[in-house]
Amino acid sequence: MKTFEIVAGTYEEFLVGYEFFEKEAQLVQSFASHDHSASIRTLARCDHYVASGGADDRIIIYDFRLRKEHCMLSHHSSTITCLDFTPNHSHILSGSQDGLLAITRVGNWQVEKLWAKAHKGSAIIDIAVHPTGKLALTLGDDCTLRTWNLVKGRQAFAVNLKSKSKDPKSIFKICWAADGVRFILYGGKYTEIWGTESGGILQVIEHDVKVSSCIWYSDKKILVGYEDGNISLVKLSSLKKTINQVHKDRVKVLAKFEDWIISGSSSGEIKVCNKALEEVSKITVGCRITSMVIIPPIQIKKEEEVVETLEIEDVEEPVKKSKKKKRSSQIVDEIGTQLVEENTSPAKKKKKIKFKFLSLPIVPISTQFDFRNAVGTREAFFSIQVLFQRCRDVNCDIYACFIDYHKALDTVKHDKLMEILTNIGINTYDLRIVSNLYWNQTLSIRTEAGESDDIKIKRSVRQGCILSPLLFNIYSEEIFQEAVGDVEAGIRINGESINNIRYADDTVVFADSSETLQELMNTITEKEQQFGQISVNGQQRVKTYTYLDTNVNENWDHSIEIKCRIEKARSAFQKMAKLFKCHDLSMPIKIRLLRCYIFPVLLYGVESWTLTDATCKKIEAFEMWLYRRILKISYTDHVTNEGVLFRMKNEKELLTTIKTVKIEYLGHIMRNSERYGLLQLI
């Protein structure tokens, strides 16, 4: 069993985890996540939550009980520099480069307090919450140490470090002692011990080398990491230092768990040492470490290990209505659905209903790209684009029929749905809950003459219900399994036959001949009319078609799609032209608006594009057109592109972004064979 887990943030945007096993004295990688788009600057932990803040202005919360991302906070508009949770795990404090200090409640993750200029506009370097959780310290780039009353939600007082510290401009970190009476300020070649009772410095420890990290080892000792890779244990009573060579590079982070000392160097080396600072285990991350937290053993709730429960607890005594809003949470996963409704009052829990589908024994929905985790429109049209292009490369004919169902979700028959759920082995309790949701529904029509008799609803899935996507997927999968499950017709690739790709109700059926395609369509039409899912009303043949908002044409010319995307992005820019020409907005803000609102319109479906010299020139020309419109440069001014970029204080980035996205997406697909088996096959 693991002793603890190390979670490290890196400059290369990765969040990595390593489990330490005391018995084997070994570090084993547990995960690697790439959710940030810029370097990770800070980490914080409370209970089973880990928060990471990065230079992409985002805070990402991870739930380590479920081993997945929980939510993302985006109330900052600058680099996140520091994070810290309150000891009672109720709030998280965050500071950023622009001086914004925020307090966010844990659970609903709503911002409860903001100070736009906590340090008079200067950057917040570090945050440290007092062990009692009643106050917090912030260190600012203005060389001030500010105390915040977290009970009243206001600033208490400020200390000017220029008049008290030895090297105030070098101080960059705060660390509270467990007793809450003392705290450390360190930076440069000094470590300062401050006292809360005196409000001043108790001790100053001078070092021969710059300090890069420091923590409390005990009430009477501190651990100090240096720029040269050494770590020293300093006894506060005598200032005696026991120096050990642990790393060859700067000791970026230090942590202590029970009797273990964990250190990470800026070059990416993590070491676990005993209390004598003797190496027990080490591992190289391969990235530059910026921050680190230690997680004790947590009972992991794996999504695959589903416990089937149906639990209803009714309260016999009447419960007074609370003015506070009741909490409702709903969770959906890929292979099953769990509905959790929790109505809580300040005194007691009133009702709890839980149910969950077990892993369903149906054929994997490999060709359905909607209502599934981690796949979407880009995987759907990427599959089609690559498949069709490959057929062209090998001179293989391909005939495709695009089907757009008429109100597909509204034509799901309840009796057929229950029959399918029963056949695939849904648990009786779960089936009863689903049937109660869908059966015995009635409606009446109100007119001037009054209301009509009740009419039974026998079709459609419920709008807004978290079960609807899963039920529709099961329903449509059953149709296609009955229609083409045993049919070998289609396009054969590596010994397997592919004859359809679906995104919700947008379906593409294809074959290697028109006769085979007609046979497939006849079979599908026959089956789907039994299920009430098809209405034939369309054109027999077209030269171009819009599938998932992308252009598909018989010549398979990607330049047409790229032109369409450019014009849509141009239209989006024209709608926001007043904003981009506003004098009150700075140029960096306008560039961020471009990246946020205009570039995504152009980059939709970019993963499947085939770039040529001509299309690359069109993309670069469009980017320069955007910059010229922002700068209000007329074509009669004869300003060169270099001059435009100089005024923008920016470089051409659109084409580089496109190529980067394509390469990253290819690597993403090739690394995950289970989730993207169809894409790898193509």
Secondary structure, DSSP 8 states (H G I E B T S, - for coil): --SEEEEEEETTS-EEEEEEETTTTEEEEEEEE---SS-EEEEEEETTEEEEEETTS-EEEEETTTTEEEEEE---SS-EEEEEE-TTSSEEEEEETTS-EEEEETTT--EEEEETTTTTTS-EEEEEE-TTSSEEEEEETTSEEEEEETTTTEEEEEEEGGGT-SSGGGEEEEEE-TTSSEEEEEETTEEEEEETTTTEEEEEEE-SS-EEEEEESSSSEEEEEETTSEEEEEETTTTEEEEEE--SS-EEEEEEETTEEEEEETTSEEEEE-TT--EEEEEE-SS-EEEEEEE-------SSS----------SS-----SS----EEEE-SS-EEEEEEEE-SS-EEEEEEEE-----S---SSB-SSSTT--HHHHHHHHHHHHHHHHHTT---EEEEEE-SSGGGG-BHHHHHHHHHHTT--HHHHHHHHHHHTT-EE--EETTEE---EE--B---TT-TTHHHHHHHHHHHHHHHHHTT---SEEETTEEE-EEEETTEEEEEESSHHHHHHHHHHHHHHHHHHT-----S-S--SEEEETTEEEETT--HHHHHHHHHHHHHHHHHHTHHHHT-TTS-HHHHHHHIIIIIHHHHHTTGGG----HHHHHHHHHHHHHHHHHHHT--GGG---HHHHHHHHT----HHHHHHHHHHHHHHHHHH-TTTTHHHHH-
